[in-house]
Amino acid sequence: MKKYSIKALCALLVCALLALGCGRDAAQDSAAGSADTITVTDSIGRSVTVPHPLTRVVVSNAYNAELINAVGSLDTVVGVDNYIFNDEAGFKGKFKQDQVIGANQGNLNYEKIVELAPQALILTGNGGWEDAQEKLAPFGIAVIVVDAYYTREFRDNCALIGRLFGKETEAQELADFFMEKLDYIERQTKDVPKKSLYFEYRTEGNTTVPGNYFYDMVEYSGAHNIFGDAANPQVNPEAVIERNPAYIVKVSEPKVNSSYIPPTPEDHARILHELESRKGWDTIDAVKNQRILLLSHYVHGGASKLVGTMYIAKFLYPEQLPDLHPEDIFKVWLEKYQHLPYIGGHTYPAFPLSE
């Protein structure tokens, strides 16, 4: 991350103010010139006061961008990190190279952020926000932490985003849509013995344990996570064999980009073959009985990974969940909340639409 001395920061401040003195007038009307403000508590408990509603923001982390999009406020986003920019299909080519604010929130380009003249930077609590706050405070740019990748915080994050952008009704509707599905899963599976599951994220042995990003996605599906008692998410293949899961769910792999465009059938076939061919894994019940579900990186992450939860739950408990249709839910997420045409092929095996 680029570091600034006090002297350099002052120079940057002066240059930016001179350069933006005229061009920023319109942005100042919405950012500093408005008497309407709101004070919110962000995901890490900080009180932040910002103009209300926000009309000009820069965003790091795709989960945050998708949540803003889901309440209908993507038009307020004037800058994004490289990860968001690279999913051109998922954001319909909205963002251009000159709107990129850095590779990720750990490597932000503060000159670019100041140039874009946002009211706020929205990022996650996964490091970097303190530095951003220090660097951007002299320019009157607020820093708001929204941990949209945490499944457990989905309802609260919807409410937070709704308040920030003046989209409370849309945010409540979004939260209710998914919470109703979660409530249904819980009701239908509460008296059913939990089915054992090994979850793997992208690389071999990278599973989920309490406290990490994927744990609640699996937990809410009603599965028994075979590594739910572990502290380290990196496990060895022998441990999986010993715990002998009845089901396996794998999210993509590094060679397949995270994108709205789904993996090819060849990608799915290669990933499945790699799993089944691991030494000794032919003795695992999930492999013997062909109970392996592949999820694309894009589909598992929808709605703070709640879309992933729906697929896993249906995979494990199809008889108990006759009214749960994960492909329909994904279709709604795409068409209504991400403003994208429905596209299948994000799972293997494929799940049918109900209609």
Long-range contacts (C-beta under 8 A, 24 or more apart in sequence): 1-106, 1-107, 1-108, 1-128, 1-131, 2-109, 2-110, 4-110, 4-135, 9-135, 9-138, 12-110, 12-111, 12-114, 13-138, 13-139, 16-111, 16-114, 16-115, 16-139, 19-115, 20-114, 20-115, 20-117, 23-117, 24-117, 27-56, 27-117, 27-118, 27-119, 28-117, 30-55, 30-56, 30-119, 31-56, 31-117, 31-118, 31-119, 31-140, 32-140, 38-163, 38-164, 40-144, 40-160, 40-163, 40-164, 41-160, 42-144, 42-145, 42-146, 42-160, 43-124, 43-125, 43-145, 43-146, 43-147, 43-150, 43-153, 43-156, 43-157, 43-160, 44-125, 44-129, 44-145, 44-147, 46-145, 48-120, 48-142, 48-143, 48-144, 49-142, 50-119, 50-120, 50-142, 50-144, 50-164, 51-119, 52-164, 52-166, 53-164, 53-165, 53-166, 53-167, 54-119, 54-120, 54-164, 54-165, 55-119, 56-117, 56-118, 56-119, 57-118, 57-119, 57-120, 57-121, 57-122, 58-101, 58-113, 58-116, 58-118, 58-120, 58-121, 58-122, 59-84, 59-121, 59-122, 59-123, 60-84, 60-101, 60-102, 60-104, 60-105, 60-108, 60-121, 60-122, 60-123, 60-124, 61-104, 61-105, 61-123, 61-124, 61-148, 61-149, 62-87, 62-90, 62-258, 62-301, 63-124, 63-148, 63-149, 63-301, 63-304, 64-122, 64-123, 64-124, 64-146, 64-148, 65-91, 66-148, 66-301, 66-302, 66-303, 66-337, 66-338, 67-146, 67-148, 67-157, 67-158, 67-161, 67-304, 68-122, 68-161, 68-165, 69-337, 69-338, 69-339, 70-170, 70-174, 70-303, 70-333, 70-337, 70-338, 71-158, 71-161, 71-162, 71-165, 71-167, 71-170, 71-171, 71-174, 72-167, 72-170, 73-161, 73-165, 73-167, 74-339, 76-165, 78-116, 78-117, 78-118, 79-112, 79-113, 79-116, 79-118, 81-105, 81-108, 86-257, 87-258, 87-259, 87-260, 89-259, 89-260, 89-261, 90-259, 90-260, 90-298, 90-338, 90-340, 92-339, 92-340, 105-129, 105-132, 108-132, 108-135, 110-135, 110-136, 113-141, 114-139, 114-141, 120-144, 120-164, 122-146, 124-148, 124-149, 148-304, 149-213, 149-301, 149-304, 149-305, 150-213, 150-216, 150-304, 151-216, 151-217, 151-220, 151-304, 151-305, 151-306, 151-309, 152-216, 153-304, 154-178, 154-303, 154-304, 154-306, 155-179, 157-304, 174-303, 174-337, 177-332, 178-303, 178-306, 181-306, 181-310, 181-324, 181-329, 182-220, 182-306, 182-309, 184-321, 184-323, 184-324, 185-220, 185-221, 185-222, 185-309, 185-310, 185-313, 185-317, 185-321, 185-324, 186-220, 186-222, 188-317, 188-320, 188-321, 188-324, 189-222, 189-313, 189-317, 189-320, 189-321, 192-222, 192-317, 192-320, 194-222, 194-223, 194-224, 195-222, 195-223, 195-224, 195-246, 195-247, 195-316, 195-317, 196-223, 196-224, 196-226, 196-243, 196-244, 196-245, 196-246, 196-247, 197-221, 197-223, 197-224, 197-225, 197-226, 197-245, 197-246, 197-247, 197-248, 197-249, 197-312, 197-316, 198-226, 198-227, 198-240, 198-243, 198-245, 198-247, 198-248, 198-249, 198-286, 199-223, 199-225, 199-227, 199-248, 199-249, 199-250, 199-251, 200-248, 200-249, 200-250, 200-251, 200-275, 201-250, 201-251, 202-251, 202-252, 202-253, 202-254, 202-297, 203-253, 203-254, 204-237, 204-278, 205-234, 205-235, 205-236, 205-237, 205-240, 206-233, 206-234, 207-233, 207-234, 207-235, 208-233, 209-233, 213-305, 214-251, 214-305, 216-305, 217-300, 217-305, 217-306, 217-308, 217-309, 217-312, 218-249, 218-309, 218-312, 220-306, 220-309, 220-313, 221-309, 221-312, 221-313, 221-316, 222-313, 222-316, 222-317, 223-247, 223-312, 223-316, 237-278, 237-279, 237-280, 237-281, 238-280, 240-281, 240-284, 241-280, 241-281, 241-283, 241-284, 244-283, 244-284, 244-285, 245-284, 245-285, 245-286, 246-285, 246-286, 246-289, 246-291, 247-286, 247-291, 247-292, 247-293, 247-315, 247-316, 248-275, 248-284, 248-286, 248-287, 248-291, 248-292, 248-293, 249-292, 249-293, 249-294, 249-295, 249-312, 249-315, 250-275, 250-292, 250-293, 250-294, 250-295, 251-294, 251-295, 251-296, 251-297, 251-300, 251-308, 252-294, 252-295, 252-296, 252-297, 252-300, 256-296, 256-297, 257-297, 258-296, 258-297, 258-298, 258-301, 259-297, 259-298, 260-298, 260-334, 260-338, 260-340, 260-343, 261-343, 262-296, 262-298, 262-299, 262-343, 262-344, 262-345, 262-346, 263-296, 263-345, 263-346, 265-345, 268-294, 268-348, 272-348, 293-347, 293-348, 293-349, 294-347, 294-348, 295-346, 295-347, 296-345, 296-346, 296-347, 298-346, 299-330, 299-346, 299-347, 302-330, 302-333, 303-333, 303-337, 307-333, 311-347, 311-351, 314-351, 325-351, 325-353, 325-354, 326-351, 327-351, 327-352, 327-353, 327-354, 328-353, 328-354, 328-355
